[in-house]
Amino acid sequence: MQNLDQQKLPIWRRIIGGSVLVVIGLTMIAISWSYPSGSLTQMGPGFMPHLIALALITMGIAVIVSDLRDAGPVREEQVHWRALVFISGAVIIFIVLIEPAGLIPAMFCAVAASMLANKRSGFLSILIYSAAVTLAGWFLFIVALGLPLTLFGR
C-alpha cells in the first residue's frame, strides 16, 4: 500500500509548470509578432523578445517531457515560507530603494534580505556576500555597461 504522501500526481499537475512557460513564451511571441527581428548583426526591436520567447517555449517543453518521463511516486513537500517571504521582500526592497537611495544601497539591502531566506546565514556571511554582490553589480552596471544609474541617492 502506498502512503498518501507517496502517490502519483495526476498528469495535469505534472505538466503545469512547463505549460506555464510555454504559455508565457507563446504570449510573448504573439505580442512581439509585428516587431521586426532584423539579423544577428543588425538586431531589430523584436529580436530579443523572440529569442527569449523561443527559449521559454523550449524550456517549457523540456520540463513537460521530463515530468512525463519521471512518473514515479512523489512526496509532497511543505512550502518554504521563509524563503518565499524573504526573496519576495528582497525584490520589493530593491524596487522601493533604487530611485531614492541609489544602486549601491538598493543592491546591498536586497541581497542582505534575500540571504535571510537561509536559516544558516550568519551576520558576517550576509555582510560579506552582500558587499561582494554589490561590488560586482557596480562593476557590471556602472563600469562595464555604463548605465546612467545613481550610486547613492538622487
Rosetta blueprint (number, residue, H / E / L):
1 M L
2 Q L
3 N L
4 L H
5 D H
6 Q H
7 Q L
8 K L
9 L L
10 P L
11 I H
12 W H
13 R H
14 R H
15 I H
16 I H
17 G H
18 G H
19 S H
20 V H
21 L H
22 V H
23 V H
24 I H
25 G H
26 L H
27 T H
28 M H
29 I H
30 A H
31 I H
32 S L
33 W L
34 S L
35 Y L
36 P L
37 S L
38 G E
39 S L
40 L L
41 T L
42 Q L
43 M E
44 G L
45 P L
46 G L
47 F H
48 M H
49 P H
50 H H
51 L H
52 I H
53 A H
54 L H
55 A H
56 L H
57 I H
58 T H
59 M H
60 G H
61 I H
62 A H
63 V H
64 I H
65 V H
66 S H
67 D H
68 L H
69 R H
70 D L
71 A L
72 G L
73 P L
74 V L
75 R L
76 E L
77 E L
78 Q L
79 V L
80 H L
81 W H
82 R H
83 A H
84 L H
85 V H
86 F H
87 I H
88 S H
89 G H
90 A H
91 V H
92 I H
93 I H
94 F H
95 I H
96 V H
97 L H
98 I H
99 E H
100 P H
101 A H
102 G L
103 L H
104 I H
105 P H
106 A H
107 M H
108 F H
109 C H
110 A H
111 V H
112 A H
113 A H
114 S H
115 M H
116 L L
117 A L
118 N L
119 K L
120 R L
121 S L
122 G L
123 F H
124 L H
125 S H
126 I H
127 L H
128 I H
129 Y H
130 S H
131 A H
132 A H
133 V H
134 T H
135 L H
136 A H
137 G H
138 W H
139 F H
140 L H
141 F H
142 I H
143 V H
144 A H
145 L L
146 G L
147 L L
148 P L
149 L L
150 T L
151 L L
152 F L
153 G L
154 R L
